[in-house]
Amino acid sequence: MLLWWNEAMPGPYLRLREAVGKQPQYAPYIKVEQYLGMLKEAKVNEKEAKVVTSFLHDMGALKFCGHELRVADSKEKRFRMDD
């Protein structure tokens, strides 16, 4: 529950947050392609991918610099996991 809004966090958001937290600390970066797979496994609606990613960034769970979430970017772009 988000105490400042008194709203429950959607299940897919919680599943993604948990998956981010399980990333090994010795490998703090992941490719966009891997992250997109995590979104799919967590059953995050494709239209909400950027919203949940920004949300996790704001929570300090990962660092996201606002670039597009596309597989074409996966060779150059990476996420930093900060759990």
C-alpha positions as CSV (number, residue, x, y, z in Angstrom):
1,M,0.0,0.0,0.0
2,L,1.2,3.5,-0.8
3,L,0.7,5.2,2.4
4,W,0.8,8.8,1.0
5,W,-2.0,8.0,-1.5
6,N,-3.8,5.2,0.5
7,E,-3.9,3.1,-2.7
8,A,-2.7,-0.4,-3.3
9,M,0.2,-0.9,-5.8
10,P,-0.9,-3.0,-8.8
11,G,0.3,-6.6,-8.7
12,P,2.4,-6.4,-11.8
13,Y,4.3,-3.4,-10.4
14,L,5.0,-5.4,-7.2
15,R,6.1,-8.4,-9.2
16,L,8.5,-6.3,-11.3
17,R,9.8,-4.6,-8.2
18,E,10.5,-8.0,-6.7
19,A,12.3,-9.2,-9.9
20,V,14.4,-6.0,-9.9
21,G,15.4,-6.6,-6.3
22,K,16.5,-10.2,-7.1
23,Q,19.1,-9.0,-9.6
24,P,22.6,-10.0,-8.5
25,Q,24.6,-7.1,-6.9
26,Y,27.7,-8.2,-8.7
27,A,26.0,-7.4,-12.0
28,P,24.2,-4.2,-11.3
29,Y,23.4,-3.4,-15.0
30,I,21.0,-5.2,-17.3
31,K,20.3,-4.7,-21.0
32,V,17.0,-3.3,-22.2
33,E,16.1,-6.6,-23.8
34,Q,16.4,-8.4,-20.4
35,Y,14.4,-5.7,-18.7
36,L,11.6,-6.0,-21.3
37,G,11.6,-9.7,-20.5
38,M,11.2,-8.9,-16.8
39,L,8.2,-6.6,-17.7
40,K,6.6,-9.4,-19.6
41,E,7.2,-12.0,-16.9
42,A,5.6,-9.6,-14.3
43,K,2.6,-9.2,-16.7
44,V,3.0,-5.4,-16.9
45,N,0.7,-4.0,-19.5
46,E,2.8,-2.8,-22.5
47,K,1.1,0.6,-22.3
48,E,2.3,0.9,-18.7
49,A,5.9,-0.1,-19.2
50,K,7.3,3.5,-19.1
51,V,5.0,4.4,-16.1
52,V,6.1,1.5,-14.0
53,T,9.8,2.0,-15.0
54,S,9.6,5.7,-14.0
55,F,7.8,4.7,-10.8
56,L,10.6,2.2,-9.8
57,H,13.2,4.9,-10.7
58,D,11.4,7.3,-8.4
59,M,11.4,4.7,-5.6
60,G,15.2,4.2,-6.1
61,A,14.8,0.6,-7.2
62,L,16.6,1.2,-10.5
63,K,18.1,4.1,-12.5
64,F,16.4,4.9,-15.8
65,C,17.5,7.8,-18.0
66,G,14.3,8.2,-19.9
67,H,15.3,6.6,-23.2
68,E,13.0,4.4,-25.2
69,L,12.2,0.9,-24.0
70,R,13.0,-0.9,-27.3
71,V,15.0,-4.0,-28.0
72,A,16.9,-2.1,-30.7
73,D,18.5,-0.1,-27.8
74,S,19.5,-3.2,-25.9
75,K,23.1,-3.2,-27.1
76,E,23.8,0.4,-26.0
77,K,21.3,1.0,-23.2
78,R,21.4,-0.6,-19.8
79,F,19.6,-0.2,-16.5
80,R,21.3,0.1,-13.2
81,M,19.7,-1.9,-10.4
82,D,19.9,-0.1,-7.1
83,D,18.3,-2.4,-4.5
